[in-house]
Amino acid sequence: MNAFSTLTKTSASRRRHLAGALVVACATLLGAGVAQAQDTIKLGFIGPLSGGNAQQGLGAKNGFLLAIDQWNETEGVPFKVEGIVLDDASDPQAGVSAALKLVNDRDVVAATGHWNSPVALATLPVFNRSQMPFIVWGAISPKITEQNLPNTTRVTPTLVNENKPLADWAAKELGAKKIAIISDTSDYGAANLKWFGTFFEEAGGEIIARESFPVGTTDFRAILTKVKSLNPDAVYFGGVITEAGIVRKQMAELGMEQPMLGISGIHDPQLIEIAGDAANGVVVGVPKAQSNPKLKAMEEAYKANDYKEAQSPYTKYAYDATGILLEAIKQAGPKDKKAIAETIRGISYEGALGTTTFDDNGQTEIPVDIEVRTVKNGEWTNY
């Protein structure tokens, strides 16, 4: 009996010891797993990587990845970063699907996205519901930051900022008295129609036609025939690349030799590919980058990485958007998304764009000065 009792007691003790050791071992392994997960975070990127606007998105994507690569190669950073790149194909529905994928991934701390304003406007509620810090690198509709969503900021100027200096230039430097506006019916197009028209009239010019079309239109001959009969000094186009190329080509077919004006949304090699020789005479106003050592360093690093795609006008915007996210996460830590968003709002960031700060709505406060560019002999060049 005593021998049995002693054996039972010893076995129970050994079992408790083994169980305790297993608990400690499991806790150690789990702790190591948690530490490893904390050491690497994910950042998301969304942009048009396919379709007619892909050149803009691909160049921006490379800026995003370049910033991450440079961060990961820096000694002493508190965490490593994995970039998650998703295609919105310039389509709001595809953008929402991509945004949902990011917010449903617990390892994604923050994101940057979108070249197209309608896509950005569609995804903002998704990011806002989860309070994921989100920086817009390309879309320029005023409505994006007018909403003052606490998690959303933007490093690009609005189309209002771009249209005013272009309208002033058209009236004073180009000498245009009468301009016809052709614009798509998206929020982006409607805002371009409104603001360019307003600013051109304030500069002393006259808008003699305001014509709109649905995105995806391929035949503009009826609109252009009407516009041609009014004999404008120039035609302002308020849509994006694919339709811009088609409009310019059909203007040439109808014998319209007037310059076609636009903002940065049509400043792309794809327009020249679509319009062919007719692209000569397209004139755009694009934000002038501040010349600084960090911009030069980014451009040199981009070349050294030998990316398949050339830089786009938005490479530097995505690059700085990513840099701002990384710096804010470094300051606030990766756990508290609200604290990260608040840190972004209050940041003063020295980057390729210059010194970026944000106003109360999350809009960049970098002043906008444009440079005027045109197509000559099949290439974009200074006007």
C-alpha positions in Angstrom: 0.0 0.0 0.0 2.8 2.4 1.0 4.8 1.4 -2.0 1.8 2.0 -4.2 1.2 5.4 -2.6 4.8 6.4 -3.0 4.8 5.4 -6.7 1.6 7.3 -7.4 2.9 10.4 -5.7 6.2 10.3 -7.6 4.5 9.8 -10.9 2.2 12.7 -10.3 5.1 14.9 -9.4 7.0 13.9 -12.5 3.9 14.6 -14.6 3.5 18.0 -13.1 7.2 18.8 -13.7 7.0 17.7 -17.3 3.8 19.6 -17.9 5.4 22.7 -16.4 8.4 22.3 -18.7 6.2 22.0 -21.7 4.3 25.1 -20.7 7.6 27.1 -20.4 8.9 25.7 -23.7 5.7 26.6 -25.5 5.6 30.0 -24.0 9.2 30.6 -25.1 8.4 29.5 -28.6 5.3 31.6 -28.8 7.2 34.6 -27.3 9.9 34.1 -30.0 7.1 34.0 -32.6 5.5 37.2 -31.4 8.9 39.0 -31.2 9.6 37.9 -34.8 6.2 39.1 -36.0 6.9 42.5 -34.2 10.2 42.8 -35.9 8.6 42.9 -39.4 5.7 45.0 -40.4 3.8 45.3 -43.7 3.0 48.5 -45.6 0.5 48.5 -48.5 0.6 50.2 -51.9 -2.3 50.5 -54.3 -2.1 52.0 -57.8 -2.9 51.3 -61.4 -0.4 48.6 -62.5 -2.4 47.6 -65.6 -4.4 49.5 -68.1 -4.0 52.8 -69.8 -2.7 54.6 -66.6 -0.2 51.9 -65.6 2.9 54.0 -66.3 2.0 56.3 -63.5 1.3 53.5 -61.1 4.4 51.4 -61.9 6.7 54.4 -61.4 5.0 55.1 -58.1 5.2 51.5 -57.1 9.0 51.6 -57.6 9.3 54.7 -55.5 7.4 52.9 -52.7 9.7 49.8 -52.9 12.8 52.0 -53.1 11.9 53.7 -49.9 11.3 50.3 -48.2 14.6 48.8 -49.5 16.5 51.8 -48.2 14.8 51.5 -44.8 15.6 47.8 -44.6 19.2 48.4 -45.5 19.7 51.0 -42.7 21.4 49.8 -39.6 19.6 50.2 -36.3 16.0 50.6 -37.6 13.5 49.3 -35.0 11.6 47.1 -37.5 11.9 45.7 -40.9 9.3 46.2 -43.6 7.6 44.1 -46.2 5.8 45.9 -49.0 2.5 44.6 -50.3 1.8 45.9 -53.8 -1.8 45.7 -55.3 -3.3 46.8 -58.6 -6.4 49.0 -58.7 -6.4 49.1 -62.5 -7.9 52.7 -62.3 -11.2 51.0 -61.3 -13.0 52.0 -58.1 -14.3 48.4 -57.5 -10.8 46.9 -57.9 -9.5 49.6 -55.6 -12.0 48.7 -52.9 -11.1 45.0 -53.2 -7.5 45.9 -52.8 -8.2 48.1 -49.8 -10.2 45.4 -48.1 -7.3 43.0 -48.6 -5.0 45.4 -46.8 -7.2 46.2 -43.8 -8.0 42.6 -43.3 -4.3 41.7 -43.0 -3.4 42.2 -39.3 0.2 42.7 -40.2 -0.4 45.7 -42.5 0.1 48.8 -40.3 -0.5 51.5 -42.9 -0.8 52.1 -46.7 -0.4 54.6 -49.5 -2.4 54.6 -52.6 -4.1 55.7 -55.8 -3.5 57.8 -58.8 -7.2 58.1 -59.8 -9.4 60.3 -57.7 -12.6 58.2 -58.2 -10.7 55.2 -56.9 -9.4 57.1 -53.9 -12.8 58.4 -53.0 -14.2 54.8 -53.2 -11.5 53.4 -50.8 -11.3 56.1 -48.2 -14.3 54.8 -46.2 -12.6 51.3 -46.1 -9.4 52.7 -44.6 -11.3 55.1 -42.4 -13.5 52.3 -40.8 -10.4 50.5 -39.7 -8.5 53.7 -38.9 -5.6 52.5 -41.0 -3.2 55.4 -41.6 -3.4 56.2 -45.4 -1.4 58.6 -47.5 -2.6 59.5 -51.0 0.4 59.7 -53.3 -1.3 60.7 -56.6 -5.1 61.4 -56.7 -5.8 65.2 -56.7 -9.5 65.7 -56.2 -10.2 68.4 -53.6 -12.9 66.1 -52.1 -10.2 63.7 -50.8 -8.9 65.9 -48.0 -12.0 68.2 -47.7 -13.6 65.3 -45.8 -10.9 65.7 -43.1 -10.7 62.0 -42.3 -8.3 61.7 -39.3 -6.4 58.7 -40.8 -6.0 60.3 -44.3 -3.3 62.7 -45.6 -2.1 63.6 -49.1 1.4 64.5 -50.3 0.3 65.8 -53.8 -1.3 69.2 -54.4 -4.9 69.3 -55.4 -6.1 69.9 -58.9 -7.2 73.4 -57.7 -3.5 74.2 -57.1 -2.6 72.9 -60.5 -5.4 74.6 -62.5 -4.9 78.1 -61.3 -1.3 78.7 -62.5 -2.1 76.9 -65.8 -5.2 79.1 -66.4 -3.1 82.2 -65.6 -0.4 81.0 -68.0 -2.9 80.3 -70.8 -4.4 83.8 -70.4 -1.2 85.8 -70.0 1.6 83.8 -71.7 -0.2 81.8 -74.3 -2.5 84.8 -75.0 -5.6 82.7 -75.3 -8.9 84.7 -75.2 -11.4 81.9 -75.8 -11.0 78.3 -74.6 -13.3 75.3 -74.9 -13.3 72.7 -72.1 -13.8 69.0 -72.7 -13.9 66.9 -69.6 -15.0 63.5 -68.3 -18.0 63.2 -65.9 -16.0 61.8 -63.0 -15.5 63.8 -59.8 -12.0 64.5 -61.1 -13.2 65.7 -64.5 -16.1 67.8 -63.1 -13.7 69.5 -60.7 -11.2 70.3 -63.5 -14.1 71.7 -65.6 -15.1 73.9 -62.7 -11.8 75.2 -61.5 -10.0 75.7 -64.8 -13.0 77.6 -66.1 -13.3 79.7 -62.9 -9.6 80.6 -62.9 -9.4 81.3 -66.7 -12.4 83.7 -66.5 -10.8 85.4 -63.4 -7.7 85.9 -65.6 -9.8 87.7 -68.2 -10.5 84.9 -70.6 -13.8 83.4 -71.8 -15.0 79.8 -71.7 -17.0 79.3 -74.9 -17.9 75.7 -74.4 -18.2 73.2 -71.6 -18.5 69.6 -72.9 -18.5 66.4 -70.8 -18.4 62.7 -71.6 -18.5 59.4 -69.7 -15.1 57.8 -68.9 -14.4 55.1 -71.5 -15.7 57.2 -74.5 -13.8 56.5 -77.7 -15.5 58.7 -80.3 -15.4 62.5 -79.6 -16.0 63.6 -83.2 -19.5 65.1 -82.5 -18.2 67.1 -79.5 -15.1 68.2 -81.4 -17.1 69.2 -84.5 -19.2 71.5 -82.3 -16.1 72.9 -80.6 -14.3 73.5 -83.9 -17.2 75.6 -85.1 -16.6 78.0 -82.2 -13.0 78.5 -83.2 -11.4 78.5 -79.7 -7.8 79.6 -79.2 -7.2 76.4 -77.2 -9.0 73.3 -75.9 -8.6 72.4 -72.3 -8.9 68.7 -71.6 -10.0 67.6 -68.1 -9.8 63.9 -68.2 -7.0 61.3 -68.1 -4.4 59.8 -70.4 -6.3 57.3 -72.7 -9.1 59.7 -73.6 -6.7 62.6 -73.9 -4.7 60.7 -76.5 -7.9 59.8 -78.4 -9.2 63.4 -78.3 -5.9 64.8 -79.5 -5.8 62.3 -82.4 -9.4 63.1 -83.5 -8.7 66.8 -83.2 -6.0 66.4 -85.8 -8.3 64.3 -88.0 -10.8 67.2 -88.0 -8.1 69.7 -88.8 -8.0 71.3 -85.4 -4.5 72.8 -84.9 -5.2 74.5 -81.6 -3.1 73.5 -78.6 -4.7 71.1 -76.1 -4.1 72.0 -72.5 -4.2 69.9 -69.4 -2.7 69.3 -65.9 -0.5 66.6 -64.7 -3.1 63.8 -65.2 -2.2 63.7 -68.9 1.6 64.2 -68.6 2.6 60.6 -69.7 4.4 58.9 -72.6 1.2 56.8 -73.1 -0.6 59.9 -74.5 2.1 60.2 -77.2 1.7 56.5 -78.0 -2.0 56.8 -78.4 -2.1 60.2 -80.3 1.0 59.6 -82.5 2.2 62.6 -84.4 -1.0 64.5 -83.3 0.4 64.6 -79.8 2.7 67.5 -80.9 1.1 70.7 -79.5 -0.3 69.2 -76.3 0.7 71.5 -73.4 0.5 70.6 -69.7 1.3 72.3 -66.4 2.9 70.0 -63.9 4.1 70.8 -60.3 7.7 71.8 -60.3 9.8 69.7 -58.0 12.0 71.6 -55.5 15.6 70.9 -56.3 17.2 69.4 -53.2 19.9 66.8 -52.4 17.3 64.2 -51.3 15.5 64.4 -54.7 18.9 64.0 -56.5 19.7 61.0 -54.2 16.4 59.4 -54.9 16.9 59.7 -58.7 20.4 58.3 -58.5 19.2 55.4 -56.3 16.3 54.7 -58.8 18.8 54.5 -61.7 21.1 52.3 -59.7 18.3 49.8 -59.0 17.7 49.4 -62.7 14.0 49.2 -62.5 12.2 47.9 -65.5 10.0 51.0 -65.7 11.2 54.6 -66.0 10.3 57.1 -63.2 6.9 58.6 -63.5 6.0 62.1 -62.3 4.6 60.4 -59.2 7.6 58.3 -58.2 8.8 61.0 -55.8 5.4 61.4 -54.3 5.1 57.7 -53.5 8.7 57.6 -52.3 8.0 60.5 -49.8 4.6 59.1 -48.7 6.4 55.8 -47.8 9.1 57.7 -46.0 6.6 59.7 -44.0 4.7 56.5 -43.0 8.0 54.8 -41.9 9.1 57.9 -39.8 5.7 58.2 -38.2 5.6 54.5 -37.3 9.1 54.8 -35.9 8.0 57.7 -33.7 4.6 56.3 -32.6 5.3 52.5 -32.7 3.5 50.0 -34.9 0.7 49.1 -32.5 -1.4 52.2 -32.3 -2.8 53.3 -35.6 -4.5 56.4 -34.2 -1.2 57.6 -32.8 0.5 56.9 -36.1 -2.1 59.0 -38.0 -1.8 61.8 -35.4 2.0 61.7 -35.8 1.7 62.0 -39.6 -0.6 65.1 -39.2 2.0 66.8 -37.1 5.1 65.8 -39.0 7.7 68.0 -40.7 9.4 65.7 -43.2 12.5 66.5 -45.2 12.3 64.4 -48.4 12.5 64.4 -52.2 9.6 66.9 -52.4 11.2 69.3 -50.0 9.7 70.0 -46.5 6.3 68.3 -46.2 3.9 69.4 -43.5 0.1 69.0 -43.5 -2.8 71.4 -42.8 -5.7 70.7 -40.5 -7.4 68.6 -43.3 -4.3 66.5 -44.0 -3.4 68.3 -47.2 0.2 69.0 -48.0 1.3 72.6 -47.5 4.1 72.5 -50.0 3.5 75.5 -52.3 2.8 74.8 -55.9 4.7 76.3 -58.8 4.2 74.7 -62.2 6.5 74.1 -65.1 4.9 74.1 -68.6 5.7 71.1 -70.8 4.7 70.3 -74.3 5.1 67.5 -76.9 7.6 68.3 -79.6 8.8 65.7 -82.2 7.2 63.0 -80.2 8.7 63.8 -76.8 7.8 65.7 -73.7 10.0 68.8 -73.3 9.9 72.1 -71.6 7.7 74.6 -73.4 
